[in-house]
């Protein structure tokens, strides 16, 4: 399932997806997205959950940016789709691809 979220901008910024708000007002759905769309103007606890997610993303970025040496190299020969990755900073000398299976 692929879900998307926006924050701090409201759901009006999510365009081109024909969103339908669910009955609880916690999330919206769309025929173009297999998961849920979350935005801070939806019902609680969605705004708080998005604030936590943004904070977690910032923490992860700061941690990764501060590392000088990777924890893993040449993971999956560049094909990381379907792998469960341990926490850490991966790197590869070439490109990395994530294969999406529909």
C-alpha positions in Angstrom: 0.0 0.0 0.0 1.3 3.4 -0.9 0.1 6.4 1.2 1.0 10.0 0.9 0.8 12.9 3.4 1.4 16.6 3.3 2.3 18.9 6.1 2.2 21.7 7.1 0.3 22.6 3.8 -3.4 21.6 3.7 -5.1 19.0 1.6 -5.9 21.7 -1.1 -2.3 21.3 -2.2 -2.9 17.7 -3.2 -4.1 18.2 -6.8 -4.9 15.8 -9.6 -6.0 12.9 -7.5 -9.8 13.3 -7.2 -9.8 12.9 -3.5 -12.7 11.5 -1.5 -12.7 12.2 2.2 -13.7 9.1 4.3 -16.6 9.3 6.7 -14.4 9.8 9.7 -12.5 12.7 8.1 -9.2 11.1 9.0 -8.0 10.6 5.5 -9.0 10.8 1.8 -8.7 8.1 -0.9 -8.3 8.2 -4.6 -8.4 5.8 -7.5 -4.8 6.8 -8.3 -3.4 5.9 -4.9 -3.6 2.5 -3.4 -3.3 3.8 0.2 -4.5 6.9 2.0 -3.9 10.6 1.7 -3.3 12.4 5.0 -3.3 16.1 5.6 -3.2 18.4 8.7 -6.7 19.8 8.0 -8.2 16.3 8.5 -9.6 15.1 11.9 -7.4 14.4 14.9 -5.2 12.5 15.4 -4.1 13.0 11.7 -2.4 16.5 12.3 -0.5 15.2 15.3 0.6 12.1 13.4 1.9 14.2 10.5 3.8 16.4 12.9 5.4 13.3 14.4 6.2 12.0 10.9 7.9 15.3 9.8 9.9 15.3 13.0 11.0 11.7 12.4 12.0 12.6 8.9 14.1 15.5 10.0 15.8 13.4 12.7 16.6 10.7 10.1 18.0 13.3 7.6 20.1 14.9 10.3 21.5 11.5 11.4 22.3 10.5 7.8 23.8 13.8 6.9 26.2 13.6 9.9 27.6 10.2 8.9 30.9 10.1 7.1 31.0 6.4 6.5 28.1 4.2 5.2 26.9 1.2 7.2 26.2 -0.8 4.0 27.7 -0.7 0.5 26.5 -2.2 -2.8 23.2 -3.4 -1.3 21.3 -5.8 -3.6 23.6 -4.9 -6.5 21.5 -1.7 -6.7 18.1 -3.4 -6.8 16.6 -2.8 -3.4 13.0 -3.5 -4.2 11.5 -6.2 -1.9 14.4 -6.0 0.6 13.9 -5.3 4.2 16.7 -3.0 5.1 18.2 -2.7 8.6 18.6 0.8 10.0 21.6 2.5 8.7 23.1 4.5 5.8 23.4 2.6 2.6 25.5 3.7 -0.4 26.4 2.4 -3.8 28.9 3.3 -6.4 26.3 3.2 -9.1 22.5 3.9 -9.1 19.9 2.4 -6.8 16.5 1.3 -7.9 13.4 0.3 -6.0 11.2 -2.0 -8.1 7.5 -1.6 -7.5 5.4 -4.7 -7.8 1.8 -4.0 -8.6 
